[in-house]
Amino acid sequence: MRIGYARVSTADQSLDLQIDALKADGCERIYTEKASGGKDDRIELQRALDTLRPGDIFVVYKLDRLARSTLKLISTLDEIKKRGVEFVSLSDKIDTSTAAGKALFGMLAVFAEFERNVIVERTKAGLAASRARGRSGGRPKTDQRKVAKALKLYDTGTHTVTEITETTGVTKATLYRAIKERQGR
């Protein structure tokens, strides 16, 4: 089965061009979405991916309709490949059922790995530069006196969690974590 996915970023944009192209390509089912490509929780994309079965072909109008970053694109394409599904991008002329399409997919994977490695190198260099200036990385240490005060206020039952966090400066996450630790979980 040919399954199509079309996406535009905003509600005032039209999906017509993409839908027409997907229909012309023979897509039997088309999932549409009006959401930013940067969002990881695109419901219709996930529904489309969940319907894929081995032997299906997943079709998009253009690669950027599927993902904004190279890393996200590769991880999505890798998920599609693991399901035994071929991938087609109409405008980009990519079809993983052909030798050229598979080669292009392999090159994309290489670039994604390169991008990930560059990010890791930059992060390490930034941390080293911070340490050289006497700064240490990580989260600041939690003031245990503030946490103890927050727990006492919590135990009284007369204050909301928001009031406690505003009064003590302890975050909700820290307060809830302290409550769980105290209960032995």
N, C-alpha and C positions, 0 to 999 in steps of 0.2 A: 504494500500500500504506500502511496506517496502522500506524505503528511507535510503540510506547509505551516510556516509560522511567519506572521507579519507584525511589525511593531513600529509605532511612531512615538515620539517623546512626549508630545503634549496633546491635550484633548482637542485643540483647534486644528490639528494637522489631519490630513486625510490618508486613509489606508488603501484607497481605491487603486492606485498604481500597483502596489505590491500584490493586492488580492487578484487583480486582473492577470498579472504575470504568473502567479502561482496557479490560477485556474487554467491558463493557457498551457502551462507545463504539465497539466494533468493531475494536480493534487486533488485527492478525494476528500480530504478533511483539512480545513485550514483554521488555525488558532490565531486570533488577533488580540492585540494588546496596545493600550495607550499608556505607556510607562517609560521612564528614563532607562536607557541602556546601562546606566551605572548601578541600578538597583539589583541586588542579588535575589530578591524575593518576588520575582515576576511570576504571578500565579499561572497565567496562560502558557508561558514557556514551560513551566514545570508540568502542567497538564499535558502539553504536547509531548514532552520527553517521556512522561509516564505511559503514554499510549504506544510508544515505539516497541516493535517486536522484531526479532531477527528476520532479515530479508526486506524490511521496510526501507524507504528512502525519505530522509528528512530534508526538506527544501526551504531555503530562505531566499528572499529577493537579493540581499546583499549581506556580506559578513557583519557589517556594523549594526545590522538589525538584531543579530544574535548576541553580541557582546561589544563592550567599549574597549576593554583592555585585551592585550594579546594573551595574558595569562588566563583570563576568564574564558576567552574564546577557545584556547587550547584545552582547558579542563572540560568545557562543554563538549567540544568535538571528541575528546577522549572518551567521555561518558557515552556518547553516541556510538563510537566505534566498538566499545566493550559490549554493547547490546547487540552487536552484529548488524548494525544499520549503516547504510551508506549515506553520505552527505552531499548535497548540491547547493551551491550558491549561484543563482542565475546570473547576476550582473558581473560577478567576479570570475565566471567561467571555471568554477571548481566543481569537480565531480569525482568523489573518492572511489567510484567504481572503475575509473580509468587509471592507467599507469601514471599519466601526467598529474591527475588529481591527487593520487597517493603521494607522489613526489612533492607536490606543493604543500600538502598537509605535513609531510616530514620536515620541510624547510620551516614552516610555521612553528613546529614544535622546537626546532633548534633555536629560533629567534626568541621564543617564549622562555626557554631555559637560559639563554643569554641575558634576557631582561631580568629574570629572577636573580641571576648571579650578580649582575651589576647593582641591583638593589641591596643585596647582602653585603657586597663590598663597600658601598656608600655608607651603609648603616654602621659597619665595623669601623670605618675611617672616622665617622662622626663621633662614635663612642670613644675612640682613642684620642681624638682631639679634645673632647670634653674632659677626659681623665688627665690629659696633659695640663689642662687649666685648673686641675684640682677638683673638678666636679665628679661626683659618682652617679652612675645611672640607676635606674629603677625607681620604684615608688618611694616617696618619703616615708620615714618610719612613723608608725601610728603612736600617738601619745596615749599610753595605757591609762593614765590618770583620767583623760577625757572619756575613754571607753568605759572605765569603771563608773564615772559619774553618769554617763548615758544609761548604763545598765541599772543603776539605782533609780533613775527617773522612770525607766521602763517598768521596773518592778512595782512602782507605786500605783501604776494603772491610771493615773490621773492626767497623763500627758499623751498626746499623739506622737507618733514616730516623727512626723514633720517638726513638731515643737521641740522634741528632744534633739534632733539633728541641728536645728537652727540655734538652740541654746548652747550645745556642747561643741559644735563644729565637726562632729563625727558624721561620716556619710551613712546613708541608709544601709548600704552594702556591708560596711564595717560593723554597724550595730547588729544587723541580722546574723552576720558571721559569728560575732561574739556570743549572741544568744544561743546559736547552734552548738558552739564549742562548749559552752557552759552546760548544755543539756547532754553533752557527751556523744553527739552525732558525728 
